[in-house]
Amino acid sequence: MTQTENIQELDIPKLVGASFKADNLPIQTGAMSAVQAPPTKVHDILKVILDADKKSALTTISCLDLGENLGVYYHMRLTKGYFTIKTEVPKTDPKTQTITDLLPGASFAELEGTDLLGVTYEGNLLSGHFMLSENWPIGVYPLRKDVNMAEVKLVPSPPQEETDDPNVYKLTIGPQHPALIEPEKLSVTVEGEIVTNVEPRLGYVHRGIEKATESRTYLRDIYLVERVCGICNPSHARVFVAAVEKILGVDVPPRAKYIRTVALELNRLHSHLLTLGHACLEMGFDTLFQYLWRDREPIMDLIELTTGNRVYGSLMAIGGVRRDLNPDHIPKIKATLETLRSKLPGYRDTYQNDKSLRLRMQGVGVLSRDDARILCCVGPVARGSGLEIDVRKDEPYEAYGEIPFKEIVYKEGDAWARMNVRMDEVGESISMIEYALDHLPTGPIKVTVPRIVPAGESTAAIEAPRGELFYYVKSNGTQNPDRVKVRTPTYANLPSFLKTAIGQNYADCPVNFVSLDPCFSCTDR
């Protein structure tokens, strides 16, 4: 098989069908492009896709209870669009081959599938609870349909392993730590001051949101998925409603698309300013931290002005938005954005040229472009390593296909590059909001949709402030979804820290870590 010269025209479903013609694998089209394959073929199909599309990587693995079998769906991000490899394993022996030899970034997704549904990935060297607590009983998988959560009995936690080597120390960051606003745990092994290993432990704020969506209506689930994250909640709501809209075949009114875009870019502004300030706090630059958070406050006021609430706006609805933009508010929005724009040159100059910031960030947590790809990184983390991926460009949604903007990419791959991607994106977001307001279409903001969603499945993604946010939704012909899978950006980016921290000074861990812009409420769901 030869490499396709024009990757933009590469047809992955046709490529997979042609490469495995003798196997006669069924190709699925419509709301979700996919191929159905036996477990023994998944590894080979993945390799074909990775070799053909040099920007492709794994987005996540959705595991679901299909009755006698467990579904294992590998969602692939392509240069253009998404493609899913669907396979099934019997519940009595739910084993399949690991893909971490091809994509080390798949390790978290595999561990979660083992923890929550009992799928075993042979060859994955990590083991033990990953999302569930240590006292959760072995062999009880909460996302299986036959599990009665009320009957689950917790067990004593196992003892922690200790090292006998006097030269090796294991230092714990978290669950509560000054560098972590939210609870999570990283066990860092050091020899002297140098990091030699990092062991992550997720799940401290796991709330079972994916399971909870199955017992609520689609309408109630919009509010539920917003609570996945207090920062990027409009992104979660938008991806969920978009996935449902695909199944319904709903076309959202143009005005609603522009209003959604304004809301999402305001959200990006407040998130990026928050992170840029938080990074300064971690580096001891308290003055710049306070200036950035001061200038974030007017953006929060705009979010309240346009949605009615500064945190949970609940703007998104299946079929459009719940609230129109008031024309009288547009001058205030533009004036506030112009004030922020006037301050950006000073902030950018400080971030790029201040000697103390450069010393703390440059050369710290270096991640190569190739490693960013195989570790399945997303957002500013990927773009800071020269990997040009942005859902807004690669798979335009809402009004992004009509709004001009520059994709910000740095090639240095260190903490300095990742933070400066976000700094430059602040300016781009301001311009995008202004363009959307100047070209806001007239017309309705919502179409009527049925409460009952027909049986089907779909995927949807968005470029959230931290990167690609991905949802898989499976409907069963009722008013409740059968399965909702959420893969957040921080979840995708955490494996990069496990690599970039090794060989670096322990004192650089906070700066390296904050450059990922981690959100653990998102990660744990």
LUMMAR-49224 format. One line per field, with one value per residue (C-alpha): residue in one letter; chain; x, y, z. Coordinates in steps of 0.05 Angstrom, whole numbers, plus 5000, padded with zeros to 4 digits. Layout:
REM residues N
aa = A,...
ch = A,...
X = X,...
Y = Y,...
Z = Z,...
END
This chain:
REM residues 525
aa = M,T,Q,T,E,N,I,Q,E,L,D,I,P,K,L,V,G,A,S,F,K,A,D,N,L,P,I,Q,T,G,A,M,S,A,V,Q,A,P,P,T,K,V,H,D,I,L,K,V,I,L,D,A,D,K,K,S,A,L,T,T,I,S,C,L,D,L,G,E,N,L,G,V,Y,Y,H,M,R,L,T,K,G,Y,F,T,I,K,T,E,V,P,K,T,D,P,K,T,Q,T,I,T,D,L,L,P,G,A,S,F,A,E,L,E,G,T,D,L,L,G,V,T,Y,E,G,N,L,L,S,G,H,F,M,L,S,E,N,W,P,I,G,V,Y,P,L,R,K,D,V,N,M,A,E,V,K,L,V,P,S,P,P,Q,E,E,T,D,D,P,N,V,Y,K,L,T,I,G,P,Q,H,P,A,L,I,E,P,E,K,L,S,V,T,V,E,G,E,I,V,T,N,V,E,P,R,L,G,Y,V,H,R,G,I,E,K,A,T,E,S,R,T,Y,L,R,D,I,Y,L,V,E,R,V,C,G,I,C,N,P,S,H,A,R,V,F,V,A,A,V,E,K,I,L,G,V,D,V,P,P,R,A,K,Y,I,R,T,V,A,L,E,L,N,R,L,H,S,H,L,L,T,L,G,H,A,C,L,E,M,G,F,D,T,L,F,Q,Y,L,W,R,D,R,E,P,I,M,D,L,I,E,L,T,T,G,N,R,V,Y,G,S,L,M,A,I,G,G,V,R,R,D,L,N,P,D,H,I,P,K,I,K,A,T,L,E,T,L,R,S,K,L,P,G,Y,R,D,T,Y,Q,N,D,K,S,L,R,L,R,M,Q,G,V,G,V,L,S,R,D,D,A,R,I,L,C,C,V,G,P,V,A,R,G,S,G,L,E,I,D,V,R,K,D,E,P,Y,E,A,Y,G,E,I,P,F,K,E,I,V,Y,K,E,G,D,A,W,A,R,M,N,V,R,M,D,E,V,G,E,S,I,S,M,I,E,Y,A,L,D,H,L,P,T,G,P,I,K,V,T,V,P,R,I,V,P,A,G,E,S,T,A,A,I,E,A,P,R,G,E,L,F,Y,Y,V,K,S,N,G,T,Q,N,P,D,R,V,K,V,R,T,P,T,Y,A,N,L,P,S,F,L,K,T,A,I,G,Q,N,Y,A,D,C,P,V,N,F,V,S,L,D,P,C,F,S,C,T,D,R
ch = A,A,A,A,A,A,A,A,A,A,A,A,A,A,A,A,A,A,A,A,A,A,A,A,A,A,A,A,A,A,A,A,A,A,A,A,A,A,A,A,A,A,A,A,A,A,A,A,A,A,A,A,A,A,A,A,A,A,A,A,A,A,A,A,A,A,A,A,A,A,A,A,A,A,A,A,A,A,A,A,A,A,A,A,A,A,A,A,A,A,A,A,A,A,A,A,A,A,A,A,A,A,A,A,A,A,A,A,A,A,A,A,A,A,A,A,A,A,A,A,A,A,A,A,A,A,A,A,A,A,A,A,A,A,A,A,A,A,A,A,A,A,A,A,A,A,A,A,A,A,A,A,A,A,A,A,A,A,A,A,A,A,A,A,A,A,A,A,A,A,A,A,A,A,A,A,A,A,A,A,A,A,A,A,A,A,A,A,A,A,A,A,A,A,A,A,A,A,A,A,A,A,A,A,A,A,A,A,A,A,A,A,A,A,A,A,A,A,A,A,A,A,A,A,A,A,A,A,A,A,A,A,A,A,A,A,A,A,A,A,A,A,A,A,A,A,A,A,A,A,A,A,A,A,A,A,A,A,A,A,A,A,A,A,A,A,A,A,A,A,A,A,A,A,A,A,A,A,A,A,A,A,A,A,A,A,A,A,A,A,A,A,A,A,A,A,A,A,A,A,A,A,A,A,A,A,A,A,A,A,A,A,A,A,A,A,A,A,A,A,A,A,A,A,A,A,A,A,A,A,A,A,A,A,A,A,A,A,A,A,A,A,A,A,A,A,A,A,A,A,A,A,A,A,A,A,A,A,A,A,A,A,A,A,A,A,A,A,A,A,A,A,A,A,A,A,A,A,A,A,A,A,A,A,A,A,A,A,A,A,A,A,A,A,A,A,A,A,A,A,A,A,A,A,A,A,A,A,A,A,A,A,A,A,A,A,A,A,A,A,A,A,A,A,A,A,A,A,A,A,A,A,A,A,A,A,A,A,A,A,A,A,A,A,A,A,A,A,A,A,A,A,A,A,A,A,A,A,A,A,A,A,A,A,A,A,A,A,A,A,A,A,A,A,A,A,A,A,A,A,A,A,A,A,A,A,A,A,A,A,A,A,A,A,A,A,A,A,A,A,A,A,A,A,A,A,A,A,A,A,A,A,A,A,A,A,A,A,A,A,A,A,A,A,A
X = 5000,5029,5025,4971,5003,4945,4925,4865,4833,4850,4787,4800,4737,4756,4828,4808,4759,4811,4867,4823,4782,4790,4759,4697,4692,4626,4635,4586,4568,4520,4524,4587,4637,4662,4684,4663,4722,4741,4789,4847,4843,4840,4915,4927,4873,4902,4970,4943,4909,4970,5016,4970,4950,5009,4965,4919,4918,4871,4819,4792,4763,4689,4670,4596,4552,4518,4487,4527,4585,4623,4633,4703,4702,4768,4754,4809,4824,4842,4869,4797,4743,4738,4735,4716,4739,4685,4698,4665,4691,4649,4633,4656,4727,4733,4804,4835,4905,4935,4950,5000,5058,5030,5002,5029,4977,4923,4944,4895,4836,4852,4859,4792,4759,4787,4765,4694,4673,4723,4756,4827,4880,4934,5003,4985,5035,4995,4945,4901,4845,4852,4787,4753,4775,4824,4769,4724,4714,4752,4706,4650,4645,4598,4583,4555,4479,4471,4507,4463,4502,4462,4489,4563,4603,4669,4731,4793,4845,4909,4975,5021,5086,5151,5220,5280,5332,5359,5377,5307,5251,5178,5148,5073,5041,4969,4913,4917,4976,4990,5004,4938,4872,4834,4849,4892,4953,5020,5073,5140,5202,5268,5341,5372,5334,5321,5254,5259,5186,5115,5054,4986,4925,4860,4789,4789,4732,4700,4625,4599,4570,4572,4531,4484,4466,4434,4379,4362,4329,4368,4342,4366,4432,4450,4452,4488,4545,4554,4573,4631,4672,4661,4708,4692,4619,4592,4639,4611,4540,4554,4588,4532,4476,4515,4520,4445,4431,4470,4426,4363,4387,4373,4401,4414,4394,4453,4441,4445,4511,4541,4515,4545,4611,4611,4597,4652,4704,4686,4696,4765,4784,4766,4800,4864,4870,4858,4914,4963,4953,4957,5023,5052,5029,5066,5129,5125,5106,5047,5040,5028,4981,4938,4938,4915,4860,4838,4829,4793,4737,4706,4703,4665,4618,4607,4591,4539,4512,4502,4479,4450,4503,4578,4593,4538,4505,4462,4459,4462,4399,4386,4368,4399,4407,4361,4376,4386,4440,4412,4433,4440,4495,4540,4574,4592,4620,4663,4688,4707,4744,4781,4804,4832,4866,4902,4934,4957,5023,5049,5029,5057,5123,5129,5113,5162,5219,5220,5285,5256,5197,5242,5289,5231,5196,5245,5273,5224,5179,5203,5155,5173,5123,5127,5117,5058,5025,5036,5017,4952,4961,4911,4901,4956,4999,5000,5006,5062,5101,5088,5030,4978,4913,4853,4782,4759,4804,4805,4730,4696,4632,4582,4608,4682,4682,4661,4704,4777,4829,4901,4919,4973,5031,5099,5154,5196,5154,5169,5127,5144,5116,5052,5038,5052,5003,4950,4973,4969,4902,4873,4882,4853,4791,4779,4781,4735,4682,4684,4676,4618,4583,4593,4565,4511,4454,4382,4329,4308,4355,4325,4285,4236,4262,4227,4240,4247,4312,4312,4361,4429,4498,4544,4607,4620,4681,4699,4763,4753,4802,4847,4840,4796,4735,4701,4633,4604,4529,4487,4412,4361,4296,4275,4281,4344,4412,4439,4512,4549,4625,4665,4739,4766,4828,4867,4854,4889,4947,4965,5007,5054,5073,5092,5144,5168,5179,5229,5300,5281,5291,5236,5230,5208,5148,5098,5116,5115,5048,5013,5033,4984,4928,4901,4828,4814,4739,4738,4787,4750,4678
Y = 5000,5068,5132,5178,5243,5288,5272,5319,5272,5207,5165,5122,5079,5062,5050,5002,4966,4958,4937,4883,4864,4790,4797,4832,4879,4918,4994,5038,5109,5163,5196,5155,5128,5060,4990,4926,4879,4818,4833,4800,4852,4916,4922,4914,4964,5015,5007,5018,5082,5108,5094,5128,5190,5221,5264,5207,5182,5150,5195,5145,5075,5069,5004,4986,4930,4896,4838,4774,4814,4877,4928,4958,5018,5051,5123,5150,5223,5235,5294,5306,5276,5214,5139,5084,5012,4970,4902,4857,4809,4758,4776,4707,4720,4795,4796,4834,4857,4921,4976,5012,4986,5030,5086,5090,5145,5091,5063,5106,5088,5014,5018,5052,4999,4946,4983,5002,4945,4889,4888,4859,4886,4833,4866,4928,4927,4971,4940,4955,5005,5067,5105,5068,5073,5023,4992,4977,4901,4865,4836,4887,4932,4992,5007,4937,4937,4879,4912,4935,4993,4989,4919,4936,4923,4958,4919,4938,4977,4937,4958,5006,4980,5011,5011,4982,5022,5077,5120,5120,5162,5163,5231,5240,5301,5301,5284,5352,5395,5470,5459,5423,5460,5395,5328,5279,5238,5231,5186,5212,5169,5208,5192,5253,5310,5275,5243,5171,5150,5178,5136,5170,5155,5184,5180,5224,5265,5210,5220,5167,5218,5171,5120,5174,5197,5129,5141,5212,5242,5276,5343,5331,5303,5371,5400,5339,5339,5414,5393,5351,5416,5484,5518,5489,5470,5502,5457,5395,5417,5433,5367,5327,5364,5360,5284,5279,5326,5280,5221,5262,5292,5362,5424,5480,5551,5595,5647,5593,5570,5639,5649,5582,5604,5669,5630,5580,5633,5673,5608,5599,5670,5660,5592,5614,5676,5632,5584,5638,5670,5603,5587,5653,5634,5568,5605,5657,5715,5737,5806,5779,5727,5781,5825,5767,5746,5818,5822,5756,5785,5828,5766,5730,5790,5781,5708,5728,5782,5734,5672,5696,5663,5672,5598,5551,5588,5530,5563,5500,5463,5405,5442,5509,5556,5577,5650,5702,5755,5823,5875,5927,5885,5880,5949,5930,5863,5896,5950,5898,5857,5918,5936,5865,5869,5933,5897,5835,5864,5876,5807,5774,5811,5790,5717,5713,5756,5761,5727,5693,5664,5639,5606,5571,5548,5540,5470,5444,5386,5381,5339,5323,5326,5250,5237,5285,5244,5174,5197,5223,5294,5349,5424,5473,5415,5384,5451,5472,5412,5431,5383,5422,5395,5438,5412,5482,5477,5402,5389,5457,5461,5516,5580,5562,5545,5617,5655,5669,5654,5632,5564,5579,5529,5531,5479,5483,5432,5458,5491,5560,5540,5511,5573,5620,5581,5600,5672,5680,5645,5699,5749,5702,5690,5764,5773,5713,5739,5807,5775,5733,5794,5833,5777,5751,5722,5738,5685,5634,5609,5540,5486,5439,5368,5305,5281,5209,5198,5140,5083,5102,5124,5183,5218,5292,5334,5405,5445,5461,5508,5450,5414,5362,5343,5280,5248,5181,5175,5112,5117,5061,5093,5120,5188,5164,5149,5078,5100,5165,5164,5226,5236,5302,5339,5332,5257,5256,5301,5269,5212,5265,5286,5215,5220,5292,5292,5234,5259,5328,5362,5349,5424,5432,5386,5442,5485,5425,5402,5469,5478,5421,5463,5403,5398,5337,5346,5338,5280,5240,5256
Z = 5000,4980,5021,4995,4970,4986,5057,5052,5002,5039,5047,5109,5102,5031,5051,5106,5061,5006,5054,5085,5024,5036,5106,5078,5138,5140,5135,5173,5147,5170,5239,5255,5205,5228,5211,5247,5257,5299,5357,5320,5264,5306,5314,5239,5221,5269,5238,5168,5189,5228,5169,5119,5159,5195,5239,5261,5333,5382,5412,5462,5471,5486,5522,5527,5551,5491,5529,5519,5491,5509,5454,5448,5401,5381,5360,5315,5302,5229,5191,5171,5214,5257,5245,5293,5295,5328,5358,5409,5462,5501,5573,5595,5569,5551,5525,5468,5449,5475,5425,5470,5427,5371,5413,5485,5497,5495,5563,5603,5558,5565,5640,5646,5603,5650,5712,5692,5645,5656,5587,5592,5545,5540,5538,5578,5635,5682,5730,5790,5800,5758,5762,5819,5892,5921,5965,5905,5900,5845,5791,5799,5738,5748,5675,5662,5658,5706,5765,5822,5853,5917,5931,5921,5984,5992,6015,6055,6016,5999,6032,5993,5965,5991,5960,5997,5958,6004,5944,5915,5943,5925,5934,5930,5897,5919,5930,5967,5946,5938,5863,5853,5859,5850,5883,5844,5860,5826,5858,5834,5843,5847,5853,5884,5851,5785,5769,5747,5745,5753,5773,5764,5805,5779,5805,5867,5838,5797,5803,5756,5708,5648,5688,5713,5642,5628,5681,5659,5598,5544,5569,5640,5614,5584,5654,5680,5630,5642,5713,5687,5691,5722,5673,5604,5617,5553,5514,5547,5535,5462,5446,5478,5442,5377,5383,5396,5338,5292,5311,5302,5237,5262,5226,5276,5253,5230,5284,5338,5309,5314,5385,5405,5375,5414,5479,5465,5450,5512,5550,5518,5538,5611,5613,5581,5625,5685,5665,5645,5713,5751,5717,5742,5812,5808,5786,5841,5795,5837,5806,5736,5765,5796,5733,5689,5737,5744,5668,5668,5711,5655,5611,5666,5667,5592,5602,5653,5607,5549,5585,5651,5695,5702,5713,5688,5631,5607,5539,5496,5476,5428,5365,5381,5441,5498,5496,5441,5440,5458,5405,5460,5493,5432,5441,5513,5490,5437,5485,5537,5485,5459,5529,5537,5469,5488,5547,5510,5481,5551,5575,5513,5520,5593,5579,5521,5544,5620,5642,5704,5666,5610,5659,5693,5629,5572,5564,5617,5599,5527,5484,5412,5356,5345,5419,5422,5367,5394,5464,5433,5459,5441,5443,5464,5488,5419,5383,5429,5401,5328,5318,5277,5304,5321,5314,5294,5232,5219,5228,5230,5270,5287,5252,5253,5179,5164,5213,5195,5248,5254,5283,5335,5333,5368,5354,5418,5454,5524,5579,5550,5482,5511,5552,5493,5449,5499,5503,5427,5424,5470,5414,5362,5405,5412,5336,5326,5374,5340,5271,5296,5325,5260,5217,5264,5220,5232,5244,5296,5351,5360,5324,5358,5369,5395,5466,5441,5404,5354,5361,5334,5353,5338,5358,5366,5383,5398,5409,5482,5516,5536,5469,5435,5477,5450,5463,5440,5448,5436,5436,5443,5419,5487,5521,5558,5525,5527,5534,5538,5535,5552,5536,5562,5539,5605,5603,5535,5557,5623,5592,5564,5635,5653,5597,5600,5676,5673,5672,5696,5763,5814,5825,5753,5761,5781,5720,5673,5701,5700,5627,5612,5641,5679,5700,5743,5749,5674,5675,5728,5707
END
